[in-house]
Amino acid sequence: MQIKTSLIKLRKQSPLVHAITNSVTSSRVADIILSTGARPMMSDFSIEAQEITKNSQALLINLGMLNEDKMKAIRLSLKTANENNIPVVLDPVGVASSKVRRDFANELLENYKFNVIRGNYNEINYLVNKVEFTGVDSQNEDENLKEKTFKDLAIKLNEKTKAVILISGKYEIIADSSKVFSIPGGNNLLRKITGAGDMETGIIASLLAKPISSFKAATMAGIFLRQIASQCEKNKSINPQDIIIAMGKLDEFEGKATILESPYELKEGLVYGLDPGNNLLKIKNALKGGMDIYQIRDKEADDETLGKKVLKIREIMKDFPCLLVMNDNLKVAKKYDLAVHLGQEDELISTARKELGRNKIIGATAKNLKEAIIAENMGASYIGSGAFFKTQTKDDAQIISLEDLKDIIDGVTIPVYPIGGINLKNLSYFKEIKLSGVCMSSAIFSEDQNKIENIVKNIRKKLKK
């Protein structure tokens, strides 16, 4: 799948990134942060650490070149960041090289929350399996390993820490609580640059400050560095300045990610219908028209009634490739092995992900970028966002703008489906956006049952134009 993000707003906002990093590579990290459009504050002095972190939009922690005061500064900054919901990226440089680093890393993982942990194979392997090594790089030790080994390791550390995990090296693997991506490309020339990984961590921190979701920040950093590495293969050489200059020239960057694991394959042009589920003939006609997702949205029914609806709707769905979603009821979704959609006031997405596991589809409602980022960070598989027009089903629905939708799409990797008052006539409102799909209720199910099949077919045609 293709993924992209814009740097224009990041450069306009110029957010502050507090970087407690490795003195060997601090200038390179500062320059790469600057080249993205963020502002680096390179300080590891414990007396000022909390104040600087509190005024920052992201915190970068690098375990290189430790000393007692720096360790104190890291603890203070992490406490401040966690208390103020400031995103944090951890780079466990050379984590197994000494008892001090091993003990300190274990302390941090036990006591603080991280949005992203980025490291090479040896570093992540120590955090998961306590396999010790010396030095700060993987050298060529990962060359004989399979991609699945990287993937399994990333998943294990995600399960342990709840952070997005990026493992760099022979493979570039990103994992969160429900999906794993691999970034193609790369070149061993990157191993010859001191601090290439530190710079990648700097890019992640800048993107977190933008802000975008933790998974997207890690994925875009991996894409950028792999693209640079592939370009260098043609030139047979690379230096840190090449990476910094290349980043500085971009207003946006995009690239390909391979989905290794996901409960939800990103497809375009999906029709998502929802209603209380009372009229089976209408549902069947929508299925005939090509409806891809159907949500039972009945706020009044008890669990027993919902269960009966599930069984009846499942029966008519058996000949159609349509996903069945339960609205707002995790208990019923779990009992009948359904996908679930949760609003902002329902069970936490992270709770649903824990209950349902990595492989179940969980939708979330998000009216703005902040809510969308939180949703993906918690493990959502897709987002429903709106309303865009006045709607019959929600009289008090808050109207959001097209710019809001663009920001949400730019900020997450998961599909975003606009919802709220959308119908065949006003669907052209979204013509400048490549939609993953669209959610409709009244536009489909308030119509005459004999018209519904053609209505859904026409929606699909319009989405594909």
Secondary structure by P-SEA (a helix, b strand, c coil): ccccccaaaaaaabbbbbcccccccaaaaaaaaaaacccccccccccaaaaaaaaccbbbbbcccccaaaaaaaaaaaaaaaaabbbbbbbbccccccaaaaaaaaaaaacccccbbbbcaaaaaaacccccccccccccccccccaaaaaaaaaaaaaaccccccccccccccccccbbbbbccccccccccccaaaaaaaaaaaaaaacccaaaaaaaaaaaaaaaaaaaaaaccccaaaaaaaaaaccbbbbbbbbcccccccccbbbbbbcccccaaaaaaaaaacccbbbbccccccaaaaaaaaaaaaaaacccbbbbbbcccaaaaaaabbbbbbccccccaaaaaaaacccbbbbbbbccaaaaaaaaaacccbbbbccccccccccbbbbbcaaaaaaaaaccccbbbbbcccccccccccccccccccccccccccccccaaaaaaaaaaaaaac
